Amino acid sequence: MSEPNHAAQHIRAHLARVTQLRGDAQCNGLVAAVRAVKQLQARRFRATYVDFMDDPQRAPATRFFLEELYGEHDFEERDAQFARIAGALERIFPPALSTLAVDLAEMHALTEALDHQMAGHWLALGDGIAAPERYVRSWRLTGQRTERERQLAVVQHMGQELQKHTRSKSLLLALRMMRRPAQAAGLSALQQFLESGFAAFGTLGDTQAFLTTIADRERRWLDTLFDAARPVCVQALERELARI
């Protein structure tokens, strides 16, 4: 979340952090552990919002968050596009969209940093521990509650920005008109991210209720993962994963 004229600087810093983390994971044998952490987290997110996914009105926005922000996909291509256009971001995209791009880059960097720290503990704990127990222990060894809270704050800001700008017909028209320039500039993944977000939130309806529910559920999980007795926390995670 930053002023548009600082977009390039912030995006470069976030992507440099992600690139370094990827390299460190390769060197330290953490690639499989990072993937395992991401896969379990993706399962937990899907389980927590299974009711949203069954609701035709809320499903698109829920899917956008799960796939574009918390997904287990490899975002290397999208990251490369961000890096290529960081210096020309304000010229190519309207300021409102530049702000969303900065939020995405920050969220990506935060998530990768936390996932890689957890992966180090996950690997050290070994395969003899069941996945939910291993995840809870890795989470607590990682700590970083402030960073977890920041993740949630950035997600909320992105949702608010998307909701606000879906009302702007001129911005939506500008986004559609950017398709050809974006494709020519090799920015198709970034363009797809923006279009998916606007489409999802354009049909959502009560955005504030949607975002409030996400904030409430994620804060409950933060409190459980950080503060509950470990057996209670592991059992809660097992129950949640069993929902899907």
C-alpha positions, 0 to 999 in steps of 0.5 A: 500500500503506497503512493503511486509515484513510488510504485516502481521502487516498492515493486522492485524491492518486493520482487528482489526479495522473492527472487532471493528466497527462490534462490536460497530455497534451491541452494538449501534444499527447501523447494519440496518443503516450501511446496508442502507448506503451500499445499497444506495452506491452500487446503486450509483456505479452501476448507475455511471458505467452502461455504463461499465457494458454494455461493455463486455470488461470492465464489468468484471473489473467493476464488480470486483470493485463493488462486491469486494471493494464497495459491500454491501456483508458481508465480515466477512468470508473473513476477518476471512481468512485474520486474520488466515493467516496474519502471514504466508502471505509472505510464502503462497503468492508471494510478489506481491499478498501480496501487493494486500492483504494489499491493500484490507485490507486497503480499507475494513477498510477505507470503513467500518469506513466511512460507520459506521460513516455515519450510526450514522448520518443516524440513528440520522436523522430518517426515515422522510427524503428521502434517497438521502437527508438523504445520503447527510446530513450523508455524510457531517456530517461525513466529512473525505475528506482525508479518501475519497481521500485515498479510491480512491488512494488505488483503483487506486493502486490495479488496477495498480498492477493487470494490471501490474501482469496480464502480468506475466505468472509466477505469473499467474501460481503460482496463479493457483498452489496455489488453492489446498494449499489455499483451504487446508489452509482455504483461498478459499475466498482470493484465489477467490478474487485474481483470480477474479481480475487477470481474470477481468484485464487480458481481460480489454485491456486499463487499464489506460483509465479504471482507469482514468475514474473511478478516474475522475468520483469519484472525480467529486462525491467527489466534488459534495458531499462535495462542491455543494449546498445541494439541487443541490447535492441531485438532482444530486444523485436522477438523478444518482439513477434513471438511474438504 
